[in-house]
């Protein structure tokens, strides 16, 4: 985790904000055809110690978010790469239509 100091706000003691990253060296290519490393944010720990985690597919798109209350929201994408569905923690799926 990489830590960033944050000052206290409204009397709430703040320790820091931390970010977690996943190195995916097999993703992306430069003009020479060799892989270049890409960092994807996988987690954020807020000043009160609450964590939010992100799951990503091989293209780096967010497919899952787990909030500090352990609620999971899922995302799916259509063949063109645009967002297609969002499934919330109550297992309610919303289908998006691109026009």
C-alpha positions as CSV (number, residue, x, y, z in Angstrom):
1,X,0.0,0.0,0.0
2,X,1.1,3.5,-0.7
3,X,0.2,6.0,2.1
4,X,-0.7,9.6,1.7
5,X,-1.0,11.8,4.8
6,X,-4.3,13.6,5.3
7,X,-4.9,16.3,8.0
8,X,-7.7,16.0,10.6
9,X,-11.0,17.3,9.5
10,X,-14.0,18.5,11.6
11,X,-12.4,17.1,14.8
12,X,-12.1,13.6,13.3
13,X,-8.5,12.3,13.6
14,X,-7.2,11.3,10.3
15,X,-4.3,8.9,9.9
16,X,-3.9,8.6,6.2
17,X,-5.4,7.3,3.0
18,X,-3.8,4.2,1.4
19,X,-4.0,2.9,-2.1
20,X,-3.3,-0.7,-3.2
21,X,-2.2,-1.4,-6.8
22,X,-1.9,-4.6,-8.8
23,X,1.0,-4.8,-11.4
24,X,-0.2,-6.5,-14.6
25,X,2.9,-6.8,-16.7
26,X,1.3,-8.9,-19.3
27,X,-1.1,-6.1,-20.3
28,X,-0.4,-3.4,-22.9
29,X,2.3,-3.3,-25.6
30,X,4.7,-0.6,-26.8
31,X,5.5,-0.1,-30.5
32,X,8.2,-2.8,-30.2
33,X,5.7,-5.5,-29.3
34,X,7.1,-6.1,-25.8
35,X,4.8,-6.0,-22.7
36,X,4.8,-2.8,-20.6
37,X,3.6,-2.8,-17.0
38,X,0.2,-1.3,-16.1
39,X,-0.9,-0.5,-12.6
40,X,-4.5,-1.0,-11.6
41,X,-5.9,0.4,-8.4
42,X,-7.2,-2.6,-6.4
43,X,-8.1,-0.9,-3.1
44,X,-8.4,2.3,-1.1
45,X,-8.3,2.6,2.6
46,X,-9.9,5.9,3.7
47,X,-8.9,8.0,6.7
48,X,-11.2,6.1,9.1
49,X,-9.8,2.7,8.1
50,X,-12.7,1.9,5.8
51,X,-11.6,-0.1,2.7
52,X,-13.1,-0.2,-0.8
53,X,-11.8,-3.0,-3.1
54,X,-11.9,-3.2,-6.9
55,X,-11.8,-6.3,-9.2
56,X,-10.8,-5.9,-12.8
57,X,-10.8,-8.0,-15.9
58,X,-7.8,-8.5,-18.2
59,X,-8.7,-5.2,-20.1
60,X,-8.5,-3.2,-16.8
61,X,-12.2,-2.6,-16.6
62,X,-13.8,-2.6,-13.2
63,X,-16.0,-5.7,-12.9
64,X,-16.5,-5.7,-9.1
65,X,-16.5,-3.1,-6.3
66,X,-16.6,-4.2,-2.6
67,X,-17.5,-1.3,-0.4
68,X,-16.6,-0.8,3.4
69,X,-19.9,-2.6,4.4
70,X,-18.9,-5.7,2.3
71,X,-21.6,-5.0,-0.3
72,X,-20.5,-6.1,-3.8
73,X,-21.5,-4.4,-7.0
74,X,-20.8,-6.1,-10.3
75,X,-20.3,-4.7,-13.7
76,X,-20.4,-6.4,-17.1
77,X,-19.5,-5.1,-20.6
78,X,-20.7,-5.7,-24.1
79,X,-18.6,-6.9,-27.0
80,X,-17.7,-3.3,-28.0
81,X,-16.4,-2.6,-24.5
82,X,-19.2,-0.4,-23.3
83,X,-20.9,-0.9,-20.0
84,X,-23.8,-3.4,-20.3
85,X,-25.1,-4.3,-16.8
86,X,-24.7,-3.3,-13.2
87,X,-25.7,-5.7,-10.5
88,X,-26.0,-4.1,-7.0
89,X,-25.6,-5.7,-3.6
90,X,-29.4,-6.6,-3.5
91,X,-28.8,-8.6,-6.7
92,X,-30.9,-6.1,-8.7
93,X,-29.5,-6.0,-12.3
94,X,-29.8,-2.8,-14.3
95,X,-29.2,-3.2,-18.1
96,X,-27.8,-0.2,-19.9
97,X,-28.6,0.6,-23.5
98,X,-26.2,2.5,-25.6
99,X,-27.8,4.6,-28.4
